[in-house]
Amino acid sequence: MHDIETHLIEFVRSLFDAIGWFGVVVAMTMESACIPLPSEIIMPLTGSWSRRWAAVGRASWWSASGWRAAT
């Protein structure tokens, strides 16, 4: 079980790093289409990912919060 969880987290993390905010949209679309990618993994990673982008100046805190609220 731990291996599956680790692979899912790494997949979502690499998706976010590869295509940015659109990765959040893709991941949530996959979850809505009943593909086994739980939002319990997607949303916490989105929050930490948006904080990281806001910290390095690639996104403001407000835009990061807006994207989190929209997804």
C-alpha positions in Angstrom: 0.0 0.0 0.0 2.8 2.4 0.8 4.4 1.8 -2.6 1.2 2.8 -4.4 0.9 5.9 -2.3 4.5 6.9 -3.0 4.1 6.4 -6.7 0.9 8.5 -6.8 2.6 11.3 -4.9 5.6 11.3 -7.2 3.4 11.2 -10.2 1.3 14.2 -9.1 4.5 16.1 -8.0 6.2 15.5 -11.4 2.9 16.5 -13.2 2.8 19.8 -11.3 6.5 20.5 -11.9 6.2 19.7 -15.6 3.1 21.6 -16.6 2.4 24.0 -13.7 -1.1 25.0 -12.8 -2.5 23.1 -15.7 -1.2 20.0 -13.9 -3.7 20.7 -11.1 -6.5 20.9 -13.6 -5.4 17.7 -15.3 -5.1 15.8 -12.0 -8.5 17.0 -10.7 -10.1 16.1 -14.1 -8.6 12.6 -13.8 -10.1 12.3 -10.3 -13.5 13.5 -11.5 -13.4 11.0 -14.4 -13.2 8.1 -11.8 -9.5 7.4 -12.5 -8.0 6.3 -9.2 -6.1 9.5 -8.4 -7.5 10.6 -5.0 -8.0 14.3 -4.3 -6.7 13.7 -0.8 -3.3 13.4 -2.5 -3.8 16.2 -5.1 -5.0 19.0 -3.0 -2.4 19.0 -0.2 0.4 18.8 -2.8 -1.3 21.7 -4.6 -1.2 23.8 -1.5 2.4 23.1 -0.8 3.3 23.6 -4.4 1.6 27.0 -4.6 3.3 28.1 -1.4 6.6 27.2 -2.9 5.9 29.1 -6.1 4.8 32.1 -4.1 7.9 32.0 -1.9 10.2 32.2 -5.0 8.2 35.0 -6.6 6.7 33.0 -9.4 3.2 33.6 -8.1 1.8 36.0 -5.6 0.1 34.7 -2.4 -3.3 36.0 -3.7 -3.0 34.2 -7.1 -1.9 31.0 -5.4 -4.8 31.2 -3.0 -7.2 31.9 -5.8 -6.0 28.9 -7.8 -6.4 26.7 -4.7 -9.9 28.0 -4.1 -10.8 27.4 -7.8 -9.7 23.8 -7.9 
